[in-house]
Amino acid sequence: MHDPTQLNRQGPDVGNQYRSGVWYATEEQKREAEAYLKELATSARFAGRKIVTQVEAAKTFWPAEEYHQNYIEKTGGACHVQDPW
């Protein structure tokens, strides 16, 4: 649902916390993520646009703040970032 070509932002939200990323726990997950990003990069959907999604090893997990938990249920809607394609 996000644009993997936007560096450190999603829609109107800007900052490192909005970066596009895949955090893997196993080498298999890493390989799958990298293969998928390569597939996206060569797709017609993203032709001429650089995929900036980062692939990094998962480290410490920090749960989101309470107001982000069950977001759609609490707000009755979806995220404001719309599929631009």
Biopython code that builds the backbone (N, CA, C, O; Angstrom):
import numpy as np
from Bio.PDB.StructureBuilder import StructureBuilder

atoms = [
    (1, "MET", "N", (0.812, -1.188, 0.000)),
    (1, "MET", "CA", (0.000, 0.000, 0.000)),
    (1, "MET", "C", (0.863, 1.263, 0.000)),
    (1, "MET", "O", (0.335, 2.367, -0.134)),
    (2, "HIS", "N", (2.161, 1.120, 0.145)),
    (2, "HIS", "CA", (3.010, 2.303, 0.120)),
    (2, "HIS", "C", (3.826, 2.339, -1.168)),
    (2, "HIS", "O", (3.876, 1.363, -1.916)),
    (3, "ASP", "N", (4.452, 3.459, -1.407)),
    (3, "ASP", "CA", (5.266, 3.651, -2.604)),
    (3, "ASP", "C", (6.724, 3.348, -2.262)),
    (3, "ASP", "O", (7.349, 4.111, -1.524)),
    (4, "PRO", "N", (7.277, 2.256, -2.779)),
    (4, "PRO", "CA", (8.654, 1.878, -2.447)),
    (4, "PRO", "C", (9.714, 2.749, -3.107)),
    (4, "PRO", "O", (10.911, 2.504, -2.955)),
    (5, "THR", "N", (9.266, 3.775, -3.847)),
    (5, "THR", "CA", (10.226, 4.681, -4.487)),
    (5, "THR", "C", (10.360, 6.004, -3.738)),
    (5, "THR", "O", (11.165, 6.850, -4.127)),
    (6, "GLN", "N", (9.590, 6.194, -2.677)),
    (6, "GLN", "CA", (9.671, 7.438, -1.904)),
    (6, "GLN", "C", (10.678, 7.242, -0.772)),
    (6, "GLN", "O", (10.499, 6.370, 0.078)),
    (7, "LEU", "N", (11.722, 8.045, -0.762)),
    (7, "LEU", "CA", (12.757, 7.940, 0.253)),
    (7, "LEU", "C", (12.351, 8.704, 1.511)),
    (7, "LEU", "O", (12.111, 9.911, 1.468)),
    (8, "ASN", "N", (12.278, 7.991, 2.620)),
    (8, "ASN", "CA", (11.971, 8.580, 3.934)),
    (8, "ASN", "C", (10.669, 9.376, 3.951)),
    (8, "ASN", "O", (10.585, 10.451, 4.546)),
    (9, "ARG", "N", (9.669, 8.829, 3.294)),
    (9, "ARG", "CA", (8.348, 9.460, 3.338)),
    (9, "ARG", "C", (7.310, 8.496, 2.791)),
    (9, "ARG", "O", (7.623, 7.558, 2.058)),
    (10, "GLN", "N", (6.077, 8.755, 3.168)),
    (10, "GLN", "CA", (4.925, 8.074, 2.591)),
    (10, "GLN", "C", (3.816, 9.102, 2.544)),
    (10, "GLN", "O", (3.300, 9.523, 3.579)),
    (11, "GLY", "N", (3.452, 9.505, 1.340)),
    (11, "GLY", "CA", (2.448, 10.545, 1.189)),
    (11, "GLY", "C", (2.921, 11.823, 1.873)),
    (11, "GLY", "O", (4.041, 12.278, 1.637)),
    (12, "PRO", "N", (2.064, 12.408, 2.726)),
    (12, "PRO", "CA", (2.432, 13.665, 3.381)),
    (12, "PRO", "C", (3.350, 13.477, 4.595)),
    (12, "PRO", "O", (3.838, 14.455, 5.161)),
    (13, "ASP", "N", (3.583, 12.223, 4.993)),
    (13, "ASP", "CA", (4.412, 11.948, 6.170)),
    (13, "ASP", "C", (5.875, 11.856, 5.764)),
    (13, "ASP", "O", (6.239, 11.064, 4.894)),
    (14, "VAL", "N", (6.713, 12.670, 6.399)),
    (14, "VAL", "CA", (8.124, 12.741, 6.027)),
    (14, "VAL", "C", (8.994, 12.470, 7.244)),
    (14, "VAL", "O", (8.691, 12.924, 8.347)),
    (15, "GLY", "N", (10.060, 11.739, 7.041)),
    (15, "GLY", "CA", (11.015, 11.461, 8.104)),
    (15, "GLY", "C", (11.503, 10.028, 8.032)),
    (15, "GLY", "O", (10.869, 9.180, 7.405)),
    (16, "ASN", "N", (12.619, 9.759, 8.666)),
    (16, "ASN", "CA", (13.228, 8.438, 8.650)),
    (16, "ASN", "C", (12.266, 7.359, 9.141)),
    (16, "ASN", "O", (12.344, 6.214, 8.694)),
    (17, "GLN", "N", (11.360, 7.711, 10.056)),
    (17, "GLN", "CA", (10.422, 6.721, 10.588)),
    (17, "GLN", "C", (9.400, 6.282, 9.543)),
    (17, "GLN", "O", (8.667, 5.319, 9.769)),
    (18, "TYR", "N", (9.339, 6.970, 8.406)),
    (18, "TYR", "CA", (8.415, 6.605, 7.332)),
    (18, "TYR", "C", (9.133, 5.938, 6.165)),
    (18, "TYR", "O", (8.565, 5.808, 5.081)),
    (19, "ARG", "N", (10.369, 5.516, 6.376)),
    (19, "ARG", "CA", (11.131, 4.884, 5.301)),
    (19, "ARG", "C", (10.507, 3.535, 4.936)),
    (19, "ARG", "O", (9.824, 2.898, 5.737)),
    (20, "SER", "N", (10.764, 3.142, 3.730)),
    (20, "SER", "CA", (10.303, 1.858, 3.230)),
    (20, "SER", "C", (11.345, 0.815, 3.604)),
    (20, "SER", "O", (12.519, 0.945, 3.257)),
    (21, "GLY", "N", (10.909, -0.218, 4.314)),
    (21, "GLY", "CA", (11.879, -1.210, 4.749)),
    (21, "GLY", "C", (11.289, -2.582, 4.948)),
    (21, "GLY", "O", (10.097, -2.745, 5.207)),
    (22, "VAL", "N", (12.163, -3.572, 4.817)),
    (22, "VAL", "CA", (11.844, -4.956, 5.129)),
    (22, "VAL", "C", (12.883, -5.395, 6.144)),
    (22, "VAL", "O", (14.084, -5.304, 5.893)),
    (23, "TRP", "N", (12.421, -5.868, 7.282)),
    (23, "TRP", "CA", (13.323, -6.333, 8.324)),
    (23, "TRP", "C", (13.171, -7.840, 8.438)),
    (23, "TRP", "O", (12.089, -8.348, 8.730)),
    (24, "TYR", "N", (14.260, -8.542, 8.205)),
    (24, "TYR", "CA", (14.208, -9.997, 8.142)),
    (24, "TYR", "C", (14.786, -10.640, 9.398)),
    (24, "TYR", "O", (15.637, -10.073, 10.083)),
    (25, "ALA", "N", (14.285, -11.859, 9.674)),
    (25, "ALA", "CA", (14.771, -12.630, 10.822)),
    (25, "ALA", "C", (15.634, -13.803, 10.372)),
    (25, "ALA", "O", (16.421, -14.329, 11.159)),
    (26, "THR", "N", (15.495, -14.219, 9.113)),
    (26, "THR", "CA", (16.264, -15.355, 8.595)),
    (26, "THR", "C", (16.876, -14.984, 7.245)),
    (26, "THR", "O", (16.436, -14.044, 6.583)),
    (27, "GLU", "N", (17.880, -15.726, 6.862)),
    (27, "GLU", "CA", (18.511, -15.502, 5.560)),
    (27, "GLU", "C", (17.533, -15.782, 4.424)),
    (27, "GLU", "O", (17.599, -15.146, 3.372)),
    (28, "GLU", "N", (16.622, -16.738, 4.636)),
    (28, "GLU", "CA", (15.613, -17.025, 3.620)),
    (28, "GLU", "C", (14.704, -15.811, 3.409)),
    (28, "GLU", "O", (14.388, -15.463, 2.271)),
    (29, "GLN", "N", (14.290, -15.175, 4.490)),
    (29, "GLN", "CA", (13.475, -13.965, 4.375)),
    (29, "GLN", "C", (14.233, -12.861, 3.640)),
    (29, "GLN", "O", (13.660, -12.136, 2.826)),
    (30, "LYS", "N", (15.511, -12.743, 3.933)),
    (30, "LYS", "CA", (16.333, -11.732, 3.260)),
    (30, "LYS", "C", (16.377, -11.994, 1.761)),
    (30, "LYS", "O", (16.179, -11.076, 0.965)),
    (31, "ARG", "N", (16.633, -13.233, 1.373)),
    (31, "ARG", "CA", (16.693, -13.587, -0.054)),
    (31, "ARG", "C", (15.355, -13.314, -0.740)),
    (31, "ARG", "O", (15.315, -12.788, -1.853)),
    (32, "GLU", "N", (14.259, -13.676, -0.065)),
    (32, "GLU", "CA", (12.932, -13.457, -0.650)),
    (32, "GLU", "C", (12.647, -11.964, -0.828)),
    (32, "GLU", "O", (12.116, -11.550, -1.859)),
    (33, "ALA", "N", (12.994, -11.171, 0.160)),
    (33, "ALA", "CA", (12.771, -9.725, 0.081)),
    (33, "ALA", "C", (13.591, -9.122, -1.052)),
    (33, "ALA", "O", (13.077, -8.329, -1.841)),
    (34, "GLU", "N", (14.860, -9.494, -1.134)),
    (34, "GLU", "CA", (15.721, -8.950, -2.179)),
    (34, "GLU", "C", (15.238, -9.370, -3.563)),
    (34, "GLU", "O", (15.289, -8.577, -4.503)),
    (35, "ALA", "N", (14.773, -10.603, -3.696)),
    (35, "ALA", "CA", (14.258, -11.078, -4.988)),
    (35, "ALA", "C", (13.003, -10.308, -5.373)),
    (35, "ALA", "O", (12.823, -9.951, -6.538)),
    (36, "TYR", "N", (12.135, -10.050, -4.397)),
    (36, "TYR", "CA", (10.901, -9.324, -4.699)),
    (36, "TYR", "C", (11.197, -7.879, -5.091)),
    (36, "TYR", "O", (10.584, -7.352, -6.020)),
    (37, "LEU", "N", (12.121, -7.242, -4.399)),
    (37, "LEU", "CA", (12.472, -5.866, -4.737)),
    (37, "LEU", "C", (13.099, -5.792, -6.129)),
    (37, "LEU", "O", (12.878, -4.828, -6.862)),
    (38, "LYS", "N", (13.869, -6.794, -6.487)),
    (38, "LYS", "CA", (14.454, -6.852, -7.822)),
    (38, "LYS", "C", (13.343, -6.991, -8.866)),
    (38, "LYS", "O", (13.396, -6.378, -9.933)),
    (39, "GLU", "N", (12.340, -7.804, -8.539)),
    (39, "GLU", "CA", (11.187, -7.980, -9.426)),
    (39, "GLU", "C", (10.440, -6.651, -9.601)),
    (39, "GLU", "O", (10.066, -6.286, -10.716)),
    (40, "LEU", "N", (10.230, -5.941, -8.503)),
    (40, "LEU", "CA", (9.562, -4.634, -8.582)),
    (40, "LEU", "C", (10.359, -3.660, -9.441)),
    (40, "LEU", "O", (9.792, -2.921, -10.246)),
    (41, "ALA", "N", (11.674, -3.666, -9.265)),
    (41, "ALA", "CA", (12.533, -2.717, -9.980)),
    (41, "ALA", "C", (12.484, -2.911, -11.492)),
    (41, "ALA", "O", (12.702, -1.967, -12.251)),
    (42, "THR", "N", (12.200, -4.122, -11.923)),
    (42, "THR", "CA", (12.152, -4.397, -13.364)),
    (42, "THR", "C", (10.724, -4.427, -13.896)),
    (42, "THR", "O", (10.504, -4.724, -15.070)),
    (43, "SER", "N", (9.763, -4.123, -13.044)),
    (43, "SER", "CA", (8.358, -4.157, -13.460)),
    (43, "SER", "C", (7.968, -2.874, -14.204)),
    (43, "SER", "O", (8.596, -1.829, -14.040)),
    (44, "ALA", "N", (6.938, -2.977, -15.008)),
    (44, "ALA", "CA", (6.413, -1.808, -15.720)),
    (44, "ALA", "C", (5.845, -0.786, -14.735)),
    (44, "ALA", "O", (5.861, 0.417, -14.999)),
    (45, "ARG", "N", (5.356, -1.262, -13.625)),
    (45, "ARG", "CA", (4.740, -0.373, -12.624)),
    (45, "ARG", "C", (5.709, 0.684, -12.112)),
    (45, "ARG", "O", (5.319, 1.822, -11.851)),
    (46, "PHE", "N", (6.980, 0.297, -11.969)),
    (46, "PHE", "CA", (7.975, 1.218, -11.428)),
    (46, "PHE", "C", (9.065, 1.552, -12.446)),
    (46, "PHE", "O", (10.172, 1.929, -12.059)),
    (47, "ALA", "N", (8.776, 1.423, -13.714)),
    (47, "ALA", "CA", (9.747, 1.691, -14.770)),
    (47, "ALA", "C", (10.351, 3.084, -14.617)),
    (47, "ALA", "O", (9.634, 4.079, -14.510)),
    (48, "GLY", "N", (11.668, 3.135, -14.609)),
    (48, "GLY", "CA", (12.367, 4.412, -14.532)),
    (48, "GLY", "C", (12.426, 5.018, -13.138)),
    (48, "GLY", "O", (12.962, 6.114, -12.973)),
    (49, "ARG", "N", (11.889, 4.335, -12.129)),
    (49, "ARG", "CA", (11.895, 4.852, -10.756)),
    (49, "ARG", "C", (12.703, 3.902, -9.880)),
    (49, "ARG", "O", (12.534, 2.685, -9.959)),
    (50, "LYS", "N", (13.562, 4.441, -9.063)),
    (50, "LYS", "CA", (14.430, 3.634, -8.206)),
    (50, "LYS", "C", (13.661, 3.138, -6.972)),
    (50, "LYS", "O", (12.999, 3.917, -6.287)),
    (51, "ILE", "N", (13.760, 1.847, -6.705)),
    (51, "ILE", "CA", (13.180, 1.269, -5.489)),
    (51, "ILE", "C", (14.154, 1.577, -4.358)),
    (51, "ILE", "O", (15.328, 1.214, -4.432)),
    (52, "VAL", "N", (13.671, 2.245, -3.313)),
    (52, "VAL", "CA", (14.547, 2.655, -2.209)),
    (52, "VAL", "C", (14.301, 1.858, -0.927)),
    (52, "VAL", "O", (14.878, 2.167, 0.116)),
    (53, "THR", "N", (13.457, 0.848, -1.001)),
    (53, "THR", "CA", (13.161, 0.014, 0.162)),
    (53, "THR", "C", (14.444, -0.615, 0.676)),
    (53, "THR", "O", (15.204, -1.213, -0.086)),
    (54, "GLN", "N", (14.680, -0.475, 1.974)),
    (54, "GLN", "CA", (15.872, -1.034, 2.605)),
    (54, "GLN", "C", (15.581, -2.450, 3.092)),
    (54, "GLN", "O", (14.468, -2.740, 3.531)),
    (55, "VAL", "N", (16.567, -3.323, 3.016)),
    (55, "VAL", "CA", (16.462, -4.677, 3.558)),
    (55, "VAL", "C", (17.515, -4.784, 4.651)),
    (55, "VAL", "O", (18.714, -4.696, 4.384)),
    (56, "GLU", "N", (17.058, -4.975, 5.881)),
    (56, "GLU", "CA", (17.967, -4.996, 7.030)),
    (56, "GLU", "C", (17.592, -6.115, 7.990)),
    (56, "GLU", "O", (16.438, -6.538, 8.053)),
    (57, "ALA", "N", (18.571, -6.578, 8.724)),
    (57, "ALA", "CA", (18.315, -7.582, 9.757)),
    (57, "ALA", "C", (17.455, -6.966, 10.861)),
    (57, "ALA", "O", (17.671, -5.827, 11.275)),
    (58, "ALA", "N", (16.480, -7.743, 11.324)),
    (58, "ALA", "CA", (15.629, -7.276, 12.428)),
    (58, "ALA", "C", (16.461, -7.229, 13.701)),
    (58, "ALA", "O", (17.273, -8.116, 13.968)),
    (59, "LYS", "N", (16.244, -6.185, 14.475)),
    (59, "LYS", "CA", (16.959, -6.037, 15.738)),
    (59, "LYS", "C", (15.925, -5.924, 16.846)),
    (59, "LYS", "O", (15.010, -6.745, 16.912)),
    (60, "THR", "N", (16.039, -4.964, 17.688)),
    (60, "THR", "CA", (15.082, -4.764, 18.766)),
    (60, "THR", "C", (13.724, -4.377, 18.200)),
    (60, "THR", "O", (13.630, -3.499, 17.343)),
    (61, "PHE", "N", (12.679, -5.031, 18.677)),
    (61, "PHE", "CA", (11.325, -4.706, 18.255)),
    (61, "PHE", "C", (10.717, -3.745, 19.254)),
    (61, "PHE", "O", (10.727, -4.000, 20.458)),
    (62, "TRP", "N", (10.191, -2.646, 18.758)),
    (62, "TRP", "CA", (9.523, -1.662, 19.605)),
    (62, "TRP", "C", (8.058, -1.604, 19.199)),
    (62, "TRP", "O", (7.757, -1.199, 18.076)),
    (63, "PRO", "N", (7.149, -1.991, 20.063)),
    (63, "PRO", "CA", (5.729, -1.894, 19.720)),
    (63, "PRO", "C", (5.340, -0.435, 19.480)),
    (63, "PRO", "O", (5.886, 0.478, 20.101)),
    (64, "ALA", "N", (4.403, -0.238, 18.584)),
    (64, "ALA", "CA", (3.907, 1.111, 18.318)),
    (64, "ALA", "C", (3.140, 1.626, 19.531)),
    (64, "ALA", "O", (2.704, 0.859, 20.389)),
    (65, "GLU", "N", (2.988, 2.940, 19.576)),
    (65, "GLU", "CA", (2.226, 3.555, 20.658)),
    (65, "GLU", "C", (0.800, 3.016, 20.636)),
    (65, "GLU", "O", (0.323, 2.544, 19.605)),
    (66, "GLU", "N", (0.136, 3.089, 21.762)),
    (66, "GLU", "CA", (-1.221, 2.551, 21.889)),
    (66, "GLU", "C", (-2.163, 3.115, 20.825)),
    (66, "GLU", "O", (-2.999, 2.381, 20.298)),
    (67, "TYR", "N", (-2.042, 4.405, 20.500)),
    (67, "TYR", "CA", (-2.968, 4.977, 19.527)),
    (67, "TYR", "C", (-2.769, 4.431, 18.121)),
    (67, "TYR", "O", (-3.620, 4.638, 17.256)),
    (68, "HIS", "N", (-1.659, 3.736, 17.876)),
    (68, "HIS", "CA", (-1.448, 3.097, 16.577)),
    (68, "HIS", "C", (-1.921, 1.641, 16.572)),
    (68, "HIS", "O", (-2.052, 1.050, 15.501)),
    (69, "GLN", "N", (-2.176, 1.061, 17.723)),
    (69, "GLN", "CA", (-2.630, -0.324, 17.792)),
    (69, "GLN", "C", (-4.065, -0.413, 17.270)),
    (69, "GLN", "O", (-4.906, 0.413, 17.624)),
    (70, "ASN", "N", (-4.344, -1.403, 16.436)),
    (70, "ASN", "CA", (-5.688, -1.599, 15.865)),
    (70, "ASN", "C", (-6.189, -0.313, 15.213)),
    (70, "ASN", "O", (-7.344, 0.073, 15.389)),
    (71, "TYR", "N", (-5.323, 0.334, 14.471)),
    (71, "TYR", "CA", (-5.589, 1.654, 13.899)),
    (71, "TYR", "C", (-6.893, 1.718, 13.097)),
    (71, "TYR", "O", (-7.709, 2.617, 13.300)),
    (72, "ILE", "N", (-7.080, 0.770, 12.197)),
    (72, "ILE", "CA", (-8.267, 0.815, 11.345)),
    (72, "ILE", "C", (-9.532, 0.640, 12.174)),
    (72, "ILE", "O", (-10.531, 1.318, 11.933)),
    (73, "GLU", "N", (-9.496, -0.261, 13.148)),
    (73, "GLU", "CA", (-10.660, -0.447, 14.018)),
    (73, "GLU", "C", (-10.969, 0.831, 14.798)),
    (73, "GLU", "O", (-12.134, 1.188, 14.974)),
    (74, "LYS", "N", (-9.938, 1.510, 15.258)),
    (74, "LYS", "CA", (-10.141, 2.722, 16.063)),
    (74, "LYS", "C", (-10.608, 3.915, 15.237)),
    (74, "LYS", "O", (-11.390, 4.735, 15.718)),
    (75, "THR", "N", (-10.134, 4.014, 13.999)),
    (75, "THR", "CA", (-10.450, 5.194, 13.192)),
    (75, "THR", "C", (-11.596, 4.950, 12.220)),
    (75, "THR", "O", (-12.177, 5.893, 11.684)),
    (76, "GLY", "N", (-11.916, 3.686, 11.997)),
    (76, "GLY", "CA", (-12.992, 3.373, 11.068)),
    (76, "GLY", "C", (-12.597, 3.520, 9.614)),
    (76, "GLY", "O", (-13.448, 3.445, 8.728)),
    (77, "GLY", "N", (-11.332, 3.727, 9.361)),
    (77, "GLY", "CA", (-10.886, 3.886, 7.976)),
    (77, "GLY", "C", (-9.500, 3.346, 7.767)),
    (77, "GLY", "O", (-8.889, 2.773, 8.669)),
    (78, "ALA", "N", (-9.028, 3.533, 6.593)),
    (78, "ALA", "CA", (-7.702, 3.065, 6.217)),
    (78, "ALA", "C", (-6.682, 4.174, 6.403)),
    (78, "ALA", "O", (-7.026, 5.319, 6.695)),
    (79, "CYS", "N", (-5.448, 3.816, 6.230)),
    (79, "CYS", "CA", (-4.350, 4.777, 6.257)),
    (79, "CYS", "C", (-4.596, 5.831, 5.181)),
    (79, "CYS", "O", (-5.182, 5.528, 4.142)),
    (80, "HIS", "N", (-4.158, 7.054, 5.419)),
    (80, "HIS", "CA", (-4.372, 8.136, 4.463)),
    (80, "HIS", "C", (-3.505, 8.023, 3.217)),
    (80, "HIS", "O", (-3.747, 8.728, 2.237)),
    (81, "VAL", "N", (-2.503, 7.153, 3.233)),
    (81, "VAL", "CA", (-1.642, 6.989, 2.068)),
    (81, "VAL", "C", (-2.407, 6.141, 1.056)),
    (81, "VAL", "O", (-2.765, 4.998, 1.342)),
    (82, "GLN", "N", (-2.651, 6.690, -0.098)),
    (82, "GLN", "CA", (-3.397, 5.993, -1.134)),
    (82, "GLN", "C", (-2.436, 5.420, -2.161)),
    (82, "GLN", "O", (-1.365, 5.972, -2.411)),
    (83, "ASP", "N", (-2.832, 4.320, -2.740)),
    (83, "ASP", "CA", (-2.051, 3.670, -3.790)),
    (83, "ASP", "C", (-1.992, 4.613, -4.990)),
    (83, "ASP", "O", (-3.016, 4.853, -5.629)),
    (84, "PRO", "N", (-0.800, 5.160, -5.313)),
    (84, "PRO", "CA", (-0.685, 6.143, -6.395)),
    (84, "PRO", "C", (-0.605, 5.514, -7.784)),
    (84, "PRO", "O", (-0.466, 6.230, -8.775)),
    (85, "TRP", "N", (-0.691, 4.194, -7.867)),
    (85, "TRP", "CA", (-0.492, 3.559, -9.161)),
    (85, "TRP", "C", (-1.813, 3.201, -9.735)),
    (85, "TRP", "O", (-1.880, 2.649, -10.833)),
]
sb = StructureBuilder()
sb.init_structure("model")
sb.init_model(0)
sb.init_chain("A")
sb.init_seg("    ")
for serial, (resi, resn, name, xyz) in enumerate(atoms, 1):
    if name == "N":
        sb.init_residue(resn, " ", resi, " ")
    sb.init_atom(name, np.array(xyz, "f"), 0.0, 1.0, " ", f" {name:<3s}", serial, name[0])
structure = sb.get_structure()
